[in-house]
Every structure is written in structure tokens, then in C-alpha cells.
Amino acid sequence: MEIIPLNWDDANVRIEELGQRHSSGKSTALYGMASFPAGIRHPEQGYSAHEGVEISFILDGVFEVETPDGIISVAKDHLVVIPAGEPHATRATASGRVAYFLINDIQE
């Protein structure tokens, strides 16, 4: 077991990778926390995409998750699952915090 203390910055975007785990040689998971002040978009321009699935649990705040297909609003207690390779951006409409997990399959 590992217990990780968390520190928040409500004035700036803060994305902090907290760890990485490997599961029976088949996948790897990165996990961390992110905090966003209201009005901030990440990334500032364009989209980001990841090799693996991104799973984010909204701890508090309100966010707009943007993909080329449109914008979806999410808030506290929502779970957001973004498929591998899907372009996306996030804008905080009210300051908030997110716990995220990036899960990648290991290619042999």
C-alpha cells in the first residue's frame, strides 16, 4: 500500500503524476492529480491525446470536455473515460480537481 499526500494550487493549472504501476506484464498505469482554476483550458490550444485510455474522476468543480465531436459538461462525482488516441481538451468553468489514470497495454 502507498499513501500519497496531495497539495493543491487553485491559482494555476497543476498536473502531477503521482506514480506508475505495471500489471502482470500486460499493462501499465500512470496516475495523478490535476487542479484547474476557473476559465483555464488545457491544453491552451488544440487537443491532447494519449496512447492509452484516460480515466478521470471529477473530485470537485465543473469542466467542459471538448473533442472534435463536441463539448460535454461534467461535474463532481462524474467519471470520464476517454479512449486511446481520442483528441480532447478540458476547460474548467468552475475551479476543480481531478484524479486521473492513464492505462496503456504493453505491446510484446
Secondary structure as UniProt FT lines:
FT   STRAND          14..23
FT   TURN            24..26
FT   STRAND          27..36
FT   TURN            38..39
FT   STRAND          41..42
FT   STRAND          53..67
FT   TURN            68..69
FT   STRAND          70..75
FT   TURN            76..77
FT   STRAND          79..82
FT   TURN            84..85
FT   STRAND          88..105
//
